[in-house]
Amino acid sequence: MDRMDYFIELYGTLPRAGPGDNALTRKAFEMMEGLPPRPRILDIGCGPGMQTVELLRLSGGTVVALDLLPQMIARVRRAAECAGVEDRLETVQIDMNDMAFESSTFDVIWSEGAIYFIGFEKGLAKVKDFVKPGGYVAVSEAVWLESNPPREAVDFWREYPEIGSVERKLDVLSGLGYESINHFVLPASSWTELYYNPLAKRVTENEQMWKGIPEAEAVLAEARKEISVFGKCSQYYSYAFFIMRR
Ligand SMILES: C[S@@+](CC[C@H](N)C(=O)[O-])C[C@H]1O[C@@H](n2cnc3c(N)ncnc32)[C@H](O)[C@@H]1O
């Protein structure tokens, strides 16, 4: 097994693969007024699909769930089957960097904690053509909540230099020609309840079994670090949901 296998083993069974919960998905969804009765939605970086299923329930429409990993595509299918909404789910296993849809295909483009794999600005620029004029784009994205975060938080976020203030993100999306509809910061509980608490439990479960395997220990160490930095610095950063219109 290589490092990626251990990563998938550790993270692949969590209820979510990033911050969020159904109430926050609902809150963002309800900010999109005037949607057609059965909207067509693209969910980029769907992961285990908690928000995909919630979008299927809320919208009554179809959702195209896109993810790079076959394990995540399998999970979103299973989640939709358990909820009895699989008939309105389509899945696409591709790299989001290679996404190509016809112009004006979707009423809504959604991405929770995943657009950063392309980059916020580049990702929003890329999807603009796929959404219908007047359609919505809703993404959650890493933001600084304070202007002077401690060194530990700055070091942790060095691998995503595009993290910025909410105001900076709003400038970016309006610079791309989107109309900002609304935005809100995710509470710290949305990082812990369905993500870091289950992750910490998985770390403990695997510690003994993975002892002495360098690739596995590195994955565990990274997870511990991520949880610990958030525990100390959660008032300095979070995700924010941005709801915008083309
Ligand atoms: C942080 S998780 C968020 C998952 C889900 N939206 C959630 O909030 O639980 C990011 C997801 O993006 C997927 N991903 C990572 N890089 C990708 C890429 N280049 N193209 C498509 N999906 C990607 C990962 O497999 C993972 O499922």
Ligand as a Chemical Component Dictionary entry (heavy atoms), coordinates in Angstrom:
data_LIG
# 
_chem_comp.id                   LIG 
_chem_comp.type                 NON-POLYMER 
_chem_comp.pdbx_formal_charge   0 
_chem_comp.three_letter_code    LIG 
# 
loop_
_chem_comp_atom.comp_id 
_chem_comp_atom.atom_id 
_chem_comp_atom.alt_atom_id 
_chem_comp_atom.type_symbol 
_chem_comp_atom.charge 
_chem_comp_atom.model_Cartn_x 
_chem_comp_atom.model_Cartn_y 
_chem_comp_atom.model_Cartn_z 
_chem_comp_atom.pdbx_ordinal 
LIG C1  C1  C 0  -12.393 17.906 0.923  1  
LIG S1  S1  S 1  -13.296 16.681 0.056  2  
LIG C2  C2  C 0  -14.953 17.352 0.080  3  
LIG C3  C3  C 0  -16.000 16.318 -0.214 4  
LIG C4  C4  C 0  -17.448 16.738 -0.040 5  
LIG N1  N1  N 0  -17.816 17.847 -0.882 6  
LIG C5  C5  C 0  -17.715 17.064 1.410  7  
LIG O1  O1  O 0  -17.813 18.246 1.750  8  
LIG O2  O2  O -1 -17.805 16.104 2.194  9  
LIG C6  C6  C 0  -12.781 16.954 -1.590 10 
LIG C7  C7  C 0  -13.264 15.915 -2.598 11 
LIG O3  O3  O 0  -12.742 16.306 -3.872 12 
LIG C8  C8  C 0  -12.224 15.168 -4.528 13 
LIG N2  N2  N 0  -11.146 15.610 -5.424 14 
LIG C9  C9  C 0  -9.863  15.933 -5.103 15 
LIG N3  N3  N 0  -9.188  16.344 -6.183 16 
LIG C10 C10 C 0  -10.049 16.255 -7.227 17 
LIG C11 C11 C 0  -9.945  16.510 -8.610 18 
LIG N4  N4  N 0  -8.815  16.966 -9.129 19 
LIG N5  N5  N 0  -11.025 16.307 -9.387 20 
LIG C12 C12 C 0  -12.195 15.841 -8.866 21 
LIG N6  N6  N 0  -12.364 15.578 -7.541 22 
LIG C13 C13 C 0  -11.303 15.783 -6.740 23 
LIG C14 C14 C 0  -11.734 14.250 -3.431 24 
LIG O4  O4  O 0  -11.708 12.909 -3.877 25 
LIG C15 C15 C 0  -12.784 14.511 -2.344 26 
LIG O5  O5  O 0  -13.847 13.607 -2.446 27 
# 
loop_
_chem_comp_bond.comp_id 
_chem_comp_bond.atom_id_1 
_chem_comp_bond.atom_id_2 
_chem_comp_bond.value_order 
_chem_comp_bond.pdbx_ordinal 
LIG C1  S1  SING 1  
LIG S1  C2  SING 2  
LIG S1  C6  SING 3  
LIG C2  C3  SING 4  
LIG C3  C4  SING 5  
LIG C4  N1  SING 6  
LIG C4  C5  SING 7  
LIG C5  O1  DOUB 8  
LIG C5  O2  SING 9  
LIG C6  C7  SING 10 
LIG C7  O3  SING 11 
LIG C7  C15 SING 12 
LIG O3  C8  SING 13 
LIG C8  N2  SING 14 
LIG C8  C14 SING 15 
LIG N2  C9  SING 16 
LIG N2  C13 SING 17 
LIG C9  N3  DOUB 18 
LIG N3  C10 SING 19 
LIG C10 C11 SING 20 
LIG C10 C13 DOUB 21 
LIG C11 N4  SING 22 
LIG C11 N5  DOUB 23 
LIG N5  C12 SING 24 
LIG C12 N6  DOUB 25 
LIG N6  C13 SING 26 
LIG C14 O4  SING 27 
LIG C14 C15 SING 28 
LIG C15 O5  SING 29 
# 
